[in-house]
Amino acid sequence: MRHGRKNRTQRIDGYKRHVLRDLDSGLVRAVGVTPANAAEATVTEAIATDLKHQEAELAELHIDRAYLNSSLVRDREKELIIYCKAWRVTNGNKFSKTAFVLDWDSGTIRCPNQVSLPFTEGRKVQFPAATCTSCPLRERCTSSPKGRSISIHPEEKFIAELRQRQLTTAGRAKLRERVAVEHSLSHIGRWQGDKARYIGVRKNLFDLRRTAVVHNLHVLARIFAEPTPSTNPTIVN
């Protein structure tokens, strides 16, 4: 039995289910199953293969933060737009990371006191201790005798784009669209149940695909049941 954790208090034994839902049609286009102790991002290669077999291309991808390190994001085309809530950046009562300005053209980071240093993605920027000691904003920035340090994520520019996008009204509206995916995942979970019927990923993946087909049949039934303009009666006076 594989053991995983959703968070510090919630433990998962067995497997995790994953779904990729078409936000336009409501149909589930691909599913995946991973051991509970595997990272969510590991499922995306199999999902990408399913999409390739369907000759389906992604225009937008609405994901949970757990999938940010996935191959779908890492190997994305420039045209693909990713919608995901960026991690909250906090630092107690000190300046957070967002108070520092990253200049991508010059490759420098500027602190709130206008001191600039070069940075490299995936590395840490360490401001000199002497500079921070004499800084008038020191009490609001750092208490470290070594000076303030800022970690630059390997995908820092992409994360900054996500953070900037969610500051706009249109961006927040796009983020809310992912709620529909959670609804589909809930429906499938209710039909499939919380206990794995089989031992092993392969058989449980088959069971999840079977349940996804049932979900899609319900979606298609609703689509076909909706009246079209041509079927509505017209009253002529």
LINHU-V946409 format. One record per backbone hydrogen bond with DSSP energy under -1.0 kcal/mol. NH is the residue of the N-H (numbers start at 1). CO is the residue of the C=O. E is the energy in kcal/mol with one decimal. If there is no record, write none. Layout:
NH,CO,E + NH,CO,E
//
This chain:
4,12,-3.4 + 6,10,-2.0 + 7,10,-1.1 + 12,4,-3.9 + 14,2,-3.1 + 16,34,-3.0 + 18,32,-2.4 + 20,30,-2.9 + 22,27,-3.3 + 26,22,-2.5 + 29,20,-2.4 + 30,20,-1.4 + 32,18,-2.2 + 34,16,-2.1 + 36,14,-2.3 + 38,35,-2.0 + 42,39,-1.6 + 43,40,-1.7 + 44,41,-1.2 + 47,43,-1.7 + 48,44,-2.7 + 49,45,-1.7 + 50,46,-1.9 + 51,47,-2.2 + 52,48,-2.0 + 53,49,-2.0 + 54,50,-1.3 + 55,52,-1.1 + 56,51,-2.6 + 61,81,-2.6 + 63,83,-2.1 + 67,64,-2.0 + 68,65,-1.7 + 70,67,-1.8 + 74,70,-2.8 + 75,71,-2.7 + 76,73,-1.2 + 80,77,-1.1 + 81,59,-1.8 + 83,61,-3.0 + 94,91,-2.0 + 95,140,-2.4 + 99,96,-1.7 + 100,97,-1.8 + 101,110,-2.4 + 103,108,-3.3 + 107,103,-1.7 + 108,103,-1.5 + 109,117,-3.1 + 110,101,-2.8 + 111,115,-2.4 + 114,111,-2.4 + 117,109,-2.1 + 119,107,-2.2 + 122,152,-1.5 + 123,120,-1.9 + 125,150,-3.4 + 127,148,-2.9 + 132,128,-2.1 + 133,129,-2.4 + 134,130,-1.6 + 138,135,-1.4 + 140,137,-1.2 + 141,138,-1.8 + 142,138,-2.4 + 147,144,-1.3 + 150,125,-2.5 + 152,123,-2.6 + 156,153,-1.9 + 159,155,-2.5 + 160,156,-2.4 + 161,157,-1.7 + 162,158,-2.0 + 163,159,-2.4 + 164,160,-2.4 + 165,161,-2.4 + 166,162,-1.7 + 167,164,-1.1 + 168,165,-1.3 + 172,168,-2.3 + 173,169,-2.0 + 174,170,-1.9 + 175,171,-2.0 + 176,172,-1.6 + 178,175,-1.2 + 179,176,-1.6 + 180,177,-1.4 + 182,178,-1.4 + 183,179,-1.9 + 184,180,-2.0 + 185,181,-2.5 + 186,182,-2.2 + 187,183,-2.5 + 188,184,-2.6 + 189,185,-2.2 + 190,186,-2.2 + 191,187,-2.1 + 192,188,-3.0 + 193,189,-2.2 + 204,200,-1.4 + 205,201,-2.4 + 206,202,-1.8 + 207,203,-2.0 + 208,204,-2.0 + 209,205,-2.5 + 210,206,-2.2 + 211,207,-1.9 + 212,208,-2.3 + 213,209,-1.9 + 214,210,-1.5 + 215,211,-2.2 + 216,212,-2.5 + 217,213,-2.1 + 218,214,-1.8 + 219,215,-2.0 + 220,216,-2.8 + 221,217,-2.2 + 222,218,-1.8 + 223,219,-2.1 + 224,220,-2.8 + 225,221,-1.4 + 231,228,-1.6
//
